[in-house]
Amino acid sequence: MAANKDKNGYTFLFAIIMVIVVGSGLAIVSSLTKPYQIKNLEVKKKMDILNALKVKQVVGSDTLDISRKNAVELYAQYVDDSKCLVLDSEGNVIEGKVAFDIDIQKQYKNKKLDPADRDFPLYVATIEGSIKYVIPVVGSGLWGPIWGYIAIDEDKSSIYGAQFDHKTETPGLGAEIKQSFFYDQYDEESITLNGQYKKIKVVKDGSGAEEFRVDGITGGTITSKGVEEMVDRTIQVYVKYFNK
């Protein structure tokens, strides 16, 4: 006897079968592509670190920006993983942890994790014979997560370079934190005054040219303040380490 396809039971059974088939297919695809996803995230992290260090690749007469094609090679050239550290919230070195393996975004999103128990990776690079220290930062914008990297100069008291990014900020407004006209303002900014940590404020009154200040993005106040908060909260930890 042929099944009555007009009955609701047949429709539900068909829907259940399709969910199982499609779900299983997606799970298999995700499992197969996971190694490539992890690799892409690692390359992207290396690109961001190098961009904060303002690294360029010179090929003949051409100067190339960092890309997925050259990021791994250049990272190995400039960043010494054996010298990279992981700190606790008081600026003490934690033994046995690998800086590159720390996912600060995952830790930041984990509301069950006490902020005092977060890990703070510190990348050590050499640029033209000068030591640089790269600090990852993570925070919240208007619509979602924001993050970036701050490169500290060899003097441990001034910024060498910066790079910021976002996931869902508004184009033309908060999303502009990833543009050079914004993050270049952090170059040469001091992070200490008389040996003590000094906050860099993001302002909207046009006084960003003054020391310890950068101009915020017009129409992107909340995201700009999000950058201020994540940079302030994070750099304080590293200054504790530098002062030791």
N, CA and C of each residue as an Amber inpcrd file, in Angstrom:
protein
   732
   0.8570000  -1.2120000   0.0000000   0.0000000   0.0000000   0.0000000
   0.8830000   1.2490000   0.0000000   0.6230000   2.1670000  -0.9210000
   1.4430000   3.3750000  -1.0550000   1.1990000   4.3260000   0.1040000
   2.2500000   5.0250000   0.5220000   2.1310000   5.9810000   1.6150000
   1.3310000   7.1900000   1.1860000   0.5030000   7.6840000   2.0810000
  -0.2870000   8.8840000   1.8130000   0.5650000  10.1090000   2.1000000
   1.0460000  10.7430000   1.0300000   1.9590000  11.8740000   1.1830000
   1.2490000  13.1590000   1.6140000  -0.0910000  13.1040000   1.6800000
  -0.8280000  14.3010000   2.0750000  -0.9730000  14.4050000   3.5930000
  -0.6390000  13.3460000   4.3080000  -0.7650000  13.3640000   5.7510000
   0.3570000  14.1730000   6.4050000   0.0460000  14.7730000   7.5630000
   1.0340000  15.5680000   8.3000000   2.2080000  14.7180000   8.7680000
   1.9320000  13.4740000   9.1230000   2.9890000  12.5900000   9.5870000
   4.0700000  12.3920000   8.5450000   3.6600000  12.2880000   7.2950000
   4.6460000  12.1240000   6.2150000   5.5130000  13.3720000   6.0960000
   4.8810000  14.5430000   6.2210000   5.6220000  15.8070000   6.1220000
   6.6420000  15.9260000   7.2510000   6.2100000  15.5780000   8.4740000
   7.1220000  15.6440000   9.6150000   8.2820000  14.6640000   9.4590000
   7.9710000  13.4540000   8.9790000   9.0060000  12.4470000   8.7930000
  10.0280000  12.9000000   7.7640000   9.5340000  13.4880000   6.6740000
  10.4310000  13.9870000   5.6280000  11.3290000  15.1050000   6.1710000
  10.7260000  16.0000000   6.9780000  11.4970000  17.1110000   7.5440000
  12.5780000  16.5930000   8.4840000  12.2350000  15.5860000   9.2970000
  13.2060000  15.0150000  10.2390000  14.3700000  14.3750000   9.4890000
  14.0380000  13.6200000   8.4360000  15.0900000  12.9650000   7.6400000
  16.0170000  13.9990000   7.0160000  15.4450000  15.0900000   6.4750000
  16.2550000  16.1320000   5.8380000  17.1560000  16.8180000   6.8470000
  16.6270000  17.0640000   8.0580000  17.4400000  17.7030000   9.1030000
  18.6250000  16.8170000   9.4530000  18.3690000  15.5180000   9.5910000
  19.4430000  14.5830000   9.9310000  20.4840000  14.5240000   8.8320000
  20.0270000  14.4210000   7.5730000  20.9530000  14.3220000   6.4340000
  21.7770000  15.5910000   6.2830000  21.0960000  16.7520000   6.2950000
  21.8030000  18.0190000   6.1160000  22.7330000  18.2910000   7.2980000
  22.2470000  18.0350000   8.5300000  23.0750000  18.2560000   9.7190000
  24.3140000  17.3900000   9.7140000  24.1460000  16.1170000   9.3180000
  25.2930000  15.2060000   9.2530000  26.2880000  15.6700000   8.2040000
  25.7580000  16.1360000   7.0670000  26.6400000  16.6260000   6.0030000
  27.4500000  17.8320000   6.4440000  26.7850000  18.7730000   7.1260000
  27.4800000  19.9680000   7.6030000  28.5300000  19.6160000   8.6540000
  28.2020000  18.6540000   9.5210000  29.1520000  18.2370000  10.5550000
  30.3970000  17.6260000   9.9250000  30.1970000  16.8220000   8.8770000
  31.3280000  16.1940000   8.1840000  32.1930000  17.2430000   7.5090000
  31.5350000  18.2050000   6.8210000  32.2800000  19.2730000   6.1320000
  33.0670000  20.1060000   7.1360000  32.4160000  20.4240000   8.2710000
  33.0910000  21.2130000   9.3030000  34.2980000  20.4790000   9.8560000
  34.1380000  19.1760000  10.0740000  35.2410000  18.3750000  10.6020000
  36.4080000  18.3160000   9.6280000  36.0880000  18.1770000   8.3460000
  37.1320000  18.0670000   7.3270000  37.8710000  19.3860000   7.1050000
  37.1500000  20.4860000   7.2540000  37.7560000  21.8000000   6.9850000
  38.3470000  22.4660000   8.2230000  38.1420000  21.8680000   9.4100000
  38.6110000  22.4840000  10.6490000  40.1140000  22.7670000  10.6470000
  40.9700000  21.8310000  10.1930000  42.4090000  22.1300000  10.1590000
  42.7400000  23.3560000   9.3180000  41.9980000  23.5510000   8.2170000
  42.2390000  24.7120000   7.3600000  41.7570000  25.9890000   8.0430000
  40.6340000  25.8860000   8.7920000  40.1340000  27.0440000   9.5230000
  41.1390000  27.4860000  10.5820000  41.6890000  26.5070000  11.3090000
  42.6830000  26.8150000  12.3400000  43.9210000  27.4530000  11.7180000
  44.3550000  26.9040000  10.5950000  45.5330000  27.4400000   9.8990000
  45.2940000  28.8770000   9.4520000  44.1030000  29.1530000   8.9160000
  43.7770000  30.5050000   8.4650000  43.7750000  31.4880000   9.6310000
  43.2640000  31.0670000  10.7880000  43.2610000  31.9370000  11.9680000
  44.6770000  32.2330000  12.4390000  45.5470000  31.2270000  12.3810000
  46.9410000  31.4210000  12.7780000  47.6430000  32.4090000  11.8480000
  47.3940000  32.2730000  10.5530000  48.0130000  33.1830000   9.5830000
  47.4990000  34.5990000   9.7810000  46.1790000  34.7340000  10.0350000
  45.6040000  36.0600000  10.2580000  46.2110000  36.7130000  11.5000000
  46.4190000  35.9300000  12.5620000  47.0340000  36.4670000  13.7700000
  48.4440000  36.9700000  13.4800000  49.1920000  36.2170000  12.7070000
  50.5550000  36.6270000  12.3580000  50.5430000  37.8920000  11.5060000
  49.5830000  37.9920000  10.6010000  49.4540000  39.2080000   9.7880000
  49.2050000  40.4250000  10.6660000  48.2980000  40.2930000  11.6390000
  47.9500000  41.4210000  12.5130000  49.1390000  41.8510000  13.3710000
  49.8870000  40.8830000  13.8780000  51.0690000  41.1980000  14.6900000
  52.0990000  41.9450000  13.8430000  52.3220000  41.4650000  12.6390000
  53.2950000  42.1100000  11.7460000  52.8460000  43.5150000  11.3480000
  51.5440000  43.6860000  11.1290000  51.0440000  45.0160000  10.7700000
  51.2160000  46.0010000  11.9230000  51.0360000  45.5410000  13.1600000
  51.2770000  46.4130000  14.3140000  52.7520000  46.8050000  14.3820000
  53.6130000  45.9080000  13.9070000  55.0560000  46.1810000  13.8820000
  55.4740000  46.9740000  12.6440000  54.4910000  47.2680000  11.7810000
  54.7180000  48.0460000  10.5530000  55.7430000  47.3760000   9.6270000
  55.7040000  46.0550000   9.5920000  56.6290000  45.2950000   8.7400000
  56.1490000  45.3200000   7.2910000  57.0610000  45.5340000   6.3860000
  56.8110000  45.4490000   4.9510000  57.8170000  44.4650000   4.3480000
  57.4820000  43.8920000   3.2140000  58.4160000  43.0060000   2.5240000
  58.9660000  43.7200000   1.2930000  60.2780000  43.7600000   1.1860000
  60.9250000  44.3920000   0.0420000  61.3510000  43.3100000  -0.9450000
  60.8080000  43.3800000  -2.1360000  61.1540000  42.4350000  -3.2080000
  61.6430000  43.2390000  -4.4010000  62.9520000  43.2460000  -4.5960000
  63.5300000  44.0720000  -5.6570000  63.2810000  45.5320000  -5.3740000
  62.6000000  46.1920000  -6.2840000  62.2970000  47.6170000  -6.1090000
  60.8960000  47.8310000  -5.5360000  60.2040000  46.7300000  -5.2160000
  58.8230000  46.8240000  -4.7200000  58.7590000  46.6250000  -3.2120000
  57.8630000  47.3480000  -2.5750000  57.5840000  47.1690000  -1.1490000
  56.1700000  46.6180000  -1.0170000  56.0670000  45.4020000  -0.4670000
  54.7870000  44.7080000  -0.4180000  54.1970000  44.7360000   0.9870000
  52.8780000  44.8790000   1.0620000  52.1820000  44.7880000   2.3410000
  52.1490000  43.3290000   2.7960000  51.8360000  43.1420000   4.0730000
  51.7130000  41.7900000   4.6050000  50.4770000  41.1290000   4.0010000
  50.6240000  39.8930000   3.5850000  49.5120000  39.1270000   3.0290000
  49.5900000  37.6980000   3.5480000  48.5900000  36.8970000   3.2100000
  48.5980000  35.4940000   3.6270000  49.7480000  34.7330000   2.9700000
  50.2470000  35.2410000   1.8720000  51.3260000  34.5590000   1.1630000
  52.6800000  34.7320000   1.8480000  52.8960000  35.8910000   2.4790000
  54.2200000  36.1460000   3.0580000  54.2250000  36.2450000   4.5830000
  53.0340000  36.1420000   5.2190000  52.9390000  36.3720000   6.6630000
  53.7360000  35.3560000   7.4840000  53.6430000  34.0730000   7.1350000
  54.3120000  33.0330000   7.9240000  55.8270000  33.2090000   7.8750000
  56.3510000  33.4630000   6.6880000  57.8000000  33.6370000   6.5250000
  58.2950000  34.8700000   7.2720000  57.5750000  35.9760000   7.1540000
  58.0130000  37.2130000   7.7970000  57.8600000  37.1470000   9.3140000
  56.8230000  36.4760000   9.7750000  56.6490000  36.3160000  11.2190000
  57.8510000  35.5810000  11.8140000  58.2730000  34.5060000  11.1640000
  59.4230000  33.7350000  11.6390000  60.6990000  34.5630000  11.5990000
  60.7360000  35.5190000  10.6650000  61.9240000  36.3570000  10.5090000
  62.0260000  37.4100000  11.6210000  60.8870000  37.9430000  12.0490000
  60.9110000  39.0690000  12.9830000  60.5330000  38.7120000  14.4300000
  59.6940000  37.7090000  14.6110000  59.2020000  37.3730000  15.9500000
  59.8710000  36.0940000  16.4400000  60.4500000  36.1600000  17.6260000
  61.1250000  35.0030000  18.2140000  60.1890000  34.3610000  19.2400000
  59.5260000  33.2760000  18.8350000  58.5600000  32.6250000  19.7140000
  59.1980000  32.1330000  21.0100000  60.4810000  31.8170000  20.9620000
  61.1510000  31.3060000  22.1600000  61.2890000  32.3850000  23.2330000
  61.1860000  33.6520000  22.8430000  61.2950000  34.7540000  23.7960000
  59.9380000  35.3150000  24.2160000  58.8770000  34.8640000  23.5490000
  57.5400000  35.3490000  23.8760000  57.1030000  34.8030000  25.2310000
  56.2910000  35.5770000  25.9390000  55.9050000  35.2400000  27.3070000
  54.3890000  35.2390000  27.4730000  53.9600000  34.6640000  28.5750000
  52.5710000  34.7760000  29.0070000  52.5870000  35.3170000  30.4290000
  51.8270000  36.3900000  30.6600000  51.7850000  37.0380000  31.9700000
  50.4430000  36.8110000  32.6420000  50.4290000  36.9460000  33.9770000
  49.1540000  36.9690000  34.6810000  48.7170000  38.4230000  34.8360000
  47.5980000  38.6470000  35.4930000  47.0340000  39.9940000  35.5850000
  47.8750000  40.9570000  36.4160000  48.8610000  40.4270000  37.1440000
  49.7520000  41.2750000  37.9300000  51.0950000  41.4920000  37.2420000
  51.2100000  41.0290000  36.0010000  52.4510000  41.2380000  35.2600000
  53.5360000  40.2330000  35.5710000  53.1720000  39.1330000  36.2270000
  54.1440000  38.0820000  36.5130000  54.1690000  37.0650000  35.3790000
  55.3420000  36.5200000  35.0970000  55.4800000  35.5360000  34.0260000
  54.9100000  34.2000000  34.4730000  54.0850000  33.6030000  33.6010000
  53.5320000  32.2750000  33.8480000  54.3640000  31.2670000  33.0660000
  54.9530000  30.3340000  33.7480000  55.7820000  29.3270000  33.0940000
  54.9100000  28.2350000  32.4590000  55.4140000  27.6790000  31.3570000
  54.7650000  26.5110000  30.7520000  53.6500000  26.8060000  29.7790000
  53.3730000  28.0810000  29.5060000  52.3390000  28.4300000  28.5370000
  52.9740000  29.0710000  27.3070000  52.3670000  28.8170000  26.1360000
  52.8680000  29.3460000  24.8730000  52.0290000  30.5590000  24.4700000
  52.6770000  31.6760000  24.2430000  51.9720000  32.9290000  23.9550000
  51.0290000  32.8070000  22.7620000  51.4970000  32.1960000  21.6850000
  50.7040000  32.1460000  20.4550000  49.4540000  31.2890000  20.6210000
  49.4700000  30.3750000  21.5860000  48.3240000  29.4840000  21.7930000
  47.2060000  30.1150000  22.6050000  47.4610000  31.2670000  23.2220000
  46.4580000  31.9030000  24.0790000  45.4000000  32.6070000  23.2260000
  44.1460000  32.2650000  23.4340000  43.0280000  32.8870000  22.7280000
  42.3950000  33.9260000  23.6600000  42.8450000  35.1670000  23.5490000
  42.3490000  36.1930000  24.4700000  40.8910000  36.5560000  24.1990000
  40.4460000  36.4180000  22.9440000  39.0450000  36.6980000  22.6470000
  38.1310000  35.6750000  23.3230000  38.5350000  34.4210000  23.3060000
  37.7500000  33.3770000  23.9590000  37.7060000  33.6100000  25.4600000
  38.8470000  33.9860000  26.0490000  38.8820000  34.2570000  27.4820000
  38.0200000  35.4700000  27.8310000  38.0550000  36.4960000  26.9850000
  37.2830000  37.7140000  27.2410000  35.7840000  37.4290000  27.2190000
  35.3520000  36.5520000  26.3210000  33.9350000  36.2300000  26.1880000
  33.4490000  35.2720000  27.2810000  34.3840000  34.6150000  27.9460000
  34.0250000  33.6500000  28.9920000  33.6520000  34.3960000  30.2740000
  32.3630000  34.5960000  30.4830000  31.8900000  35.3730000  31.6360000
  32.1280000  34.6470000  32.9560000  32.3630000  33.3330000  32.8920000
  32.6240000  32.5700000  34.1070000  34.0780000  32.7070000  34.5670000
  34.9340000  33.2060000  33.6680000  36.3520000  33.3500000  34.0000000
  36.5910000  34.6960000  34.6630000  37.1180000  34.6740000  35.8600000
  37.4470000  35.9040000  36.5770000  38.4950000  36.6790000  35.7820000
  38.2660000  37.9850000  35.5160000  39.2480000  38.7750000  34.7670000
  40.6600000  38.6740000  35.3350000  40.7670000  38.4630000  36.6300000
  42.0800000  38.3380000  37.2600000  42.7920000  37.0510000  36.8550000
  42.0240000  36.1040000  36.2920000  42.6030000  34.8180000  35.9080000
  42.9020000  34.7260000  34.4110000  42.7340000  35.8270000  33.6850000
  43.0260000  35.8020000  32.2490000  44.5380000  35.7720000  32.0020000
  44.9110000  35.2480000  30.8370000  46.3130000  35.2170000  30.4180000
  46.6030000  36.4010000  29.5060000  47.8500000  36.8890000  29.5420000
  48.2470000  38.0550000  28.7630000  49.5140000  37.7320000  27.9650000
  49.3550000  37.3530000  26.6920000  50.5300000  37.0190000  25.8630000
  51.3620000  38.2630000  25.5520000  52.6560000  38.0760000  25.4770000
  53.5790000  39.1560000  25.1150000  54.5080000  38.6340000  24.0330000
  54.4030000  39.2110000  22.8370000  55.2400000  38.7890000  21.7110000
  56.4770000  39.6820000  21.6410000  57.6130000  39.0650000  21.3900000
  58.8830000  39.7960000  21.3330000  59.4240000  39.7220000  19.9120000
  59.6820000  40.8970000  19.3290000  60.1640000  40.9720000  17.9490000
  61.4100000  41.8410000  17.8770000  62.1510000  41.6670000  16.8070000
  63.3210000  42.5020000  16.5490000  63.1580000  43.1620000  15.1890000
  63.1220000  44.4930000  15.1970000  62.9770000  45.2750000  13.9720000
  64.2120000  46.1450000  13.7970000  65.0140000  45.8410000  12.7840000
  66.2380000  46.5940000  12.5030000  67.1030000  46.7140000  13.7560000
  67.2660000  45.6130000  14.4660000  68.1300000  45.5780000  15.6380000
  67.5090000  46.1020000  16.9120000  66.2640000  46.5640000  16.8380000
  65.5930000  47.1310000  18.0210000  64.4880000  46.1790000  18.4960000
  64.4410000  45.9450000  19.8020000  63.4370000  45.0530000  20.3670000
  62.0810000  45.7640000  20.4320000  61.0330000  45.0610000  20.0430000
  59.6570000  45.5570000  20.1620000  58.8300000  44.5160000  20.9100000
  57.8350000  44.9920000  21.6450000  56.9670000  44.1130000  22.4140000
  55.5350000  44.2880000  21.9150000  54.9160000  43.2060000  21.4760000
  53.5700000  43.3050000  20.9060000  52.5330000  42.7710000  21.8890000
  51.5280000  43.5980000  22.1380000  50.4800000  43.3110000  23.1200000
  49.1390000  43.1480000  22.3950000  48.4680000  42.0180000  22.5580000
  47.1230000  41.8720000  21.9860000  46.0760000  42.4820000  22.9080000
  45.0730000  43.1330000  22.3330000  44.0010000  43.7380000  23.1280000
  42.6510000  43.2690000  22.5850000  41.6650000  43.1790000  23.4500000
  40.3240000  42.7780000  23.0340000  39.3030000  43.5210000  23.8820000
  38.1880000  43.8900000  23.2680000  37.1560000  44.6240000  23.9900000
  35.8310000  44.5680000  23.2570000  34.9660000  45.5400000  23.5390000
  33.6250000  45.5710000  22.9520000  33.3680000  46.9170000  22.2900000
  32.8130000  46.8630000  21.0800000  32.4050000  48.0690000  20.3810000
  30.9170000  48.2990000  20.5840000  30.2820000  48.9810000  19.6330000
  28.8450000  49.2390000  19.7280000  28.0360000  47.9740000  19.4740000
  28.4480000  47.1990000  18.4520000  27.6400000  46.0600000  18.0270000
  28.2930000  44.7040000  18.2830000  29.5380000  44.6790000  18.6870000
  30.1840000  43.3910000  18.8770000  31.6360000  43.5330000  19.2980000
  32.3920000  42.4530000  19.1870000  33.7830000  42.4670000  19.6400000
  34.6870000  43.3340000  18.7750000  35.6600000  43.9530000  19.4220000
  36.7410000  44.6580000  18.7400000  38.0470000  44.1290000  19.3170000
  39.1250000  44.2510000  18.5660000  40.4060000  43.7270000  19.0340000
  41.5450000  44.4170000  18.2900000  42.7580000  44.0790000  18.6600000
  43.8990000  44.6720000  17.9740000  45.2070000  44.2720000  18.6090000
  46.2840000  44.9070000  18.1340000  47.6280000  44.6670000  18.6540000
  48.3330000  46.0070000  18.8030000  49.0360000  46.1750000  19.9240000
  49.8180000  47.3760000  20.1940000  51.2860000  46.9660000  20.2950000
  52.1410000  47.5860000  19.4900000  53.5800000  47.3170000  19.5540000
  54.2430000  48.3930000  20.4140000  54.9130000  47.9570000  21.4690000
  55.6110000  48.8670000  22.3710000  57.0760000  48.9350000  21.9780000
  57.6470000  50.1370000  21.9990000  59.0320000  50.3260000  21.5810000
  60.0010000  49.7670000  22.6210000  61.2680000  49.7400000  22.2370000
  62.2960000  49.1600000  23.0860000  62.4060000  49.8620000  24.4410000
  62.0230000  51.1470000  24.4890000  62.0970000  51.8850000  25.7570000
  61.0200000  51.4630000  26.7550000  60.0800000  50.6240000  26.3200000
  58.9930000  50.1030000  27.1540000  58.0580000  51.1940000  27.6720000
  58.1400000  52.3660000  27.1030000  57.2960000  53.4600000  27.5900000
  56.5880000  54.2220000  26.4680000  56.7470000  53.7770000  25.2280000
  56.0800000  54.4510000  24.1140000  55.6080000  53.4300000  23.0840000
  54.6020000  53.8180000  22.3270000  54.0090000  52.9330000  21.3240000
  54.7410000  53.0690000  19.9910000  55.0740000  51.9310000  19.4180000
  55.7480000  51.9000000  18.1110000  54.7350000  51.8100000  16.9750000
  53.6800000  51.0380000  17.1760000  52.6580000  50.8830000  16.1370000
  51.4110000  50.2350000  16.7070000  50.3250000  50.3000000  15.9560000
  49.0620000  49.7260000  16.4220000  48.2420000  49.2280000  15.2460000
  47.3400000  48.3130000  15.5260000  46.4410000  47.7520000  14.5150000
  45.1430000  47.3500000  15.2220000  43.9960000  47.8030000  14.7100000
  42.7110000  47.4510000  15.3160000  41.7830000  46.8340000  14.2750000
  40.8310000  46.0380000  14.7560000  39.8630000  45.4140000  13.8530000
  38.5530000  45.2030000  14.6020000  37.5270000  44.7700000  13.8800000
  36.2020000  44.6040000  14.4670000  35.4580000  43.5110000  13.7080000
  34.2890000  43.1790000  14.2190000  33.4660000  42.1600000  13.5660000
  32.2090000  42.7410000  12.9460000  31.5160000  43.6200000  13.6710000
  30.1880000  44.0600000  13.2120000  29.9400000  45.5590000  13.3710000
  31.0040000  46.3570000  13.4390000  30.7780000  47.7950000  13.6200000
  30.2360000  48.4390000  12.3390000  29.6210000  49.5990000  12.4920000
  28.9360000  50.2630000  11.3860000  29.9280000  50.8300000  10.3670000
  29.7830000  50.4610000   9.0620000  30.6640000  51.0220000   8.0280000
  30.5930000  52.5450000   8.0090000  31.7620000  53.1710000   7.9040000
  31.8260000  54.6330000   7.8610000  31.7970000  55.2810000   9.2280000
  31.4880000  54.5010000  10.2710000  31.4570000  55.0400000  11.6250000
  32.4170000  54.2340000  12.4920000  31.9060000  53.3710000  13.3830000
  32.7760000  52.5970000  14.2560000  33.7460000  51.6920000  13.5200000
  33.3630000  51.2570000  12.3200000  34.2360000  50.3660000  11.5520000
  35.5480000  51.0360000  11.1550000  35.6020000  52.3580000  11.2700000
  36.8010000  53.0900000  10.8700000  37.9820000  52.8840000  11.8250000
  37.7690000  52.1770000  12.9240000  38.9060000  51.9200000  13.8190000
  39.9790000  51.0820000  13.1290000  39.6140000  50.3770000  12.0590000
  40.5930000  49.5410000  11.3560000  41.3340000  50.3070000  10.2780000
  41.0530000  51.6010000  10.1540000  41.7150000  52.4280000   9.1430000
  42.9490000  53.1080000   9.7400000  43.9620000  53.2840000   8.9040000
  45.2400000  53.8160000   9.3830000  45.1320000  55.2340000   9.9350000
  44.1950000  56.0410000   9.4230000  44.0930000  57.4150000   9.9240000
  43.7400000  57.4280000  11.4110000  43.1030000  56.3550000  11.8830000
  42.7810000  56.2760000  13.3130000  43.9250000  55.6520000  14.1010000
  44.3450000  54.4300000  13.7340000  45.3340000  53.7520000  14.5900000
  46.7410000  54.3280000  14.4630000  47.0270000  55.0560000  13.3890000
  48.3480000  55.6970000  13.2790000  48.5460000  56.7800000  14.3420000
  47.4460000  57.2810000  14.9150000  47.5650000  58.2970000  15.9570000
  48.2870000  57.7710000  17.2010000  48.2810000  56.4480000  17.3580000
  48.9090000  55.8520000  18.5380000  50.4340000  55.7860000  18.4200000
  50.9570000  55.9350000  17.2090000  52.4100000  55.8950000  17.0250000
  53.0860000  56.9790000  17.8690000  54.1030000  56.5680000  18.6200000
  54.9240000  57.4530000  19.4500000  54.1970000  57.9910000  20.6750000
  52.9690000  57.5480000  20.9230000  52.2870000  57.9650000  22.1500000
  52.9640000  57.3110000  23.3520000  53.0990000  58.0440000  24.4260000
  53.6760000  57.4900000  25.6500000  52.6180000  56.6980000  26.4140000
  53.0690000  55.6740000  27.1190000  52.1590000  54.9110000  27.9700000
  52.5080000  55.0880000  29.4490000  53.5690000  55.8360000  29.7150000
  53.9480000  56.1190000  31.1020000  54.3320000  57.5880000  31.2470000
  54.2300000  58.0680000  32.4720000  54.6690000  59.4170000  32.8190000
  55.4400000  59.3050000  34.1270000  56.7130000  59.6730000  34.0720000
  57.5970000  59.5290000  35.2400000  57.6150000  58.0860000  35.7660000
  57.5920000  57.1520000  34.8160000  57.6860000  55.7440000  35.1750000
  56.3710000  55.1020000  35.5760000  55.2950000  55.8890000  35.6620000
  53.9910000  55.3560000  36.0540000  53.0520000  55.3080000  34.8450000
  52.1900000  54.3040000  34.8250000  51.2540000  54.1640000  33.7220000
  50.3870000  55.4070000  33.5580000  50.1580000  55.7960000  32.3140000
  49.3160000  56.9560000  32.0070000  48.3500000  56.5780000  30.8850000
  47.0860000  56.7220000  31.1190000  46.0450000  56.3370000  30.1680000
  46.0440000  57.2190000  28.9280000  45.8450000  56.6000000  27.7620000
  45.6740000  57.3350000  26.5050000  44.1710000  57.4950000  26.2700000
  43.6880000  58.7120000  26.2590000  42.2650000  58.9760000  26.0980000
  41.8910000  59.1370000  24.6300000  40.7210000  58.6380000  24.2700000
  40.1550000  58.8880000  22.9430000  39.1560000  60.0240000  23.1050000
  39.4150000  61.1560000  22.4660000  38.6330000  62.3700000  22.7080000
  37.8490000  62.7760000  21.4650000  36.8440000  63.6020000  21.6680000
  36.0340000  64.0830000  20.5410000  36.0260000  65.6120000  20.4570000
  36.9690000  66.2510000  21.1840000  37.0140000  67.7090000  21.1670000
  38.1180000  68.2470000  20.2630000  38.7490000  67.3590000  19.4740000
  39.7870000  67.8040000  18.5500000  41.1430000  67.9930000  19.1650000
  41.3220000  67.5550000  20.4070000  42.5990000  67.7690000  21.1000000
  43.5130000  66.5420000  21.0130000  43.2620000  65.6750000  20.0160000
  44.0180000  64.4350000  19.8920000  45.5020000  64.6070000  19.6360000
  45.9140000  65.7890000  19.1930000  47.3380000  66.0180000  18.9380000
  48.1340000  66.1630000  20.2320000  47.4390000  66.3800000  21.3380000
  48.1180000  66.5100000  22.6260000  48.5790000  65.1420000  23.1220000
  49.5840000  65.1370000  24.0090000  50.1120000  63.8930000  24.5390000
  49.0490000  63.1600000  25.3470000  49.0620000  61.8320000  25.2480000
  48.1190000  60.9440000  25.9230000  46.6890000  61.1190000  25.4270000
  46.5500000  61.5640000  24.1810000  45.2250000  61.7380000  23.5840000
  45.2570000  61.3550000  22.1060000  44.1570000  60.7750000  21.6240000
  43.9620000  60.5690000  20.1930000  42.5340000  60.9690000  19.8620000
  42.3160000  61.4260000  18.6470000  40.9870000  61.8360000  18.2300000
  40.1170000  60.6240000  17.9320000  38.8960000  60.6420000  18.4770000
  37.9490000  59.5790000  18.1970000  37.3480000  59.7340000  16.8120000
  36.5200000  58.7780000  16.4360000  35.8930000  58.7740000  15.1190000
  34.5470000  59.4860000  15.1930000  34.3360000  60.4430000  14.3230000
  33.0800000  61.1790000  14.2860000  31.9240000  60.2210000  14.0200000
  30.9390000  60.2360000  14.9040000  29.7940000  59.3450000  14.7500000
  30.0350000  57.9410000  15.2710000  31.2400000  57.6830000  15.7330000
  31.5760000  56.3520000  16.2500000  32.0750000  56.4370000  17.6780000
  31.3970000  57.2300000  18.4940000  31.8670000  57.4970000  19.8550000
  31.9600000  56.2310000  20.7040000  30.9280000  55.4020000  20.6450000
  30.9100000  54.2170000  21.5110000  32.0320000  53.2500000  21.1380000
  32.2420000  53.0480000  19.8470000  33.3250000  52.1630000  19.4120000
  34.6770000  52.7650000  19.7560000  34.8270000  54.0660000  19.5790000
  36.0780000  54.7490000  19.9270000  36.3820000  54.5830000  21.4150000
  35.3630000  54.7430000  22.2290000  35.5450000  54.5580000  23.6690000
  35.8340000  53.1010000  24.0070000  35.3110000  52.1880000  23.1800000
  35.6260000  50.7800000  23.3620000  37.1040000  50.5170000  23.1480000
  37.6950000  51.1910000  22.1580000  39.1340000  51.0830000  21.9200000
  39.8960000  51.6450000  23.1160000  39.4640000  52.8030000  23.6020000
  40.1170000  53.4090000  24.7710000  40.1050000  52.4450000  25.9510000
  38.9510000  51.8350000  26.2050000  38.8090000  50.9430000  27.3630000
  39.7000000  49.7130000  27.2360000  39.7210000  49.0670000  26.0460000
  40.4930000  47.8270000  25.9310000  41.9950000  48.1030000  25.9630000
  42.4230000  49.2210000  25.3800000  43.8400000  49.5780000  25.4140000
  44.2600000  49.9220000  26.8390000  43.4360000  50.7170000  27.5180000
  43.7280000  51.1160000  28.9000000  43.7940000  49.9030000  29.8280000
  42.7700000  49.0740000  29.7820000  42.6930000  47.9090000  30.6710000
  43.8610000  46.9510000  30.4590000  44.2670000  46.7740000  29.2100000
  45.2900000  45.7780000  28.9100000  46.7040000  46.2890000  29.1480000
  46.9990000  47.4930000  28.7020000  48.3640000  47.9980000  28.8170000
  48.7890000  48.1190000  30.2760000  47.8450000  48.3880000  31.1710000
  48.1890000  48.4830000  32.5900000  48.9060000  47.2280000  33.0810000
  48.4570000  46.0680000  32.6120000  49.0660000  44.8000000  33.0340000
  50.5150000  44.7240000  32.5720000  50.7420000  45.1140000  31.3300000
  52.0860000  44.9890000  30.7650000  53.0560000  46.0130000  31.3560000
  52.5390000  47.1770000  31.7330000  53.4010000  48.1690000  32.3890000
  53.9030000  47.6240000  33.7250000  53.0620000  46.8570000  34.4050000
  53.5050000  46.2090000  35.6540000  54.7160000  45.3070000  35.3720000
  54.6480000  44.5650000  34.2660000  55.7550000  43.6920000  33.8960000
  56.9780000  44.5150000  33.5100000  56.7850000  45.5480000  32.6740000
  57.9150000  46.3730000  32.2390000  58.6110000  47.0360000  33.4180000
  57.8450000  47.4700000  34.4030000  58.4320000  48.1410000  35.5640000
  59.2280000  47.1850000  36.4460000  58.9990000  45.8890000  36.2970000
  59.7740000  44.9210000  37.0690000  61.1250000  44.6330000  36.4310000
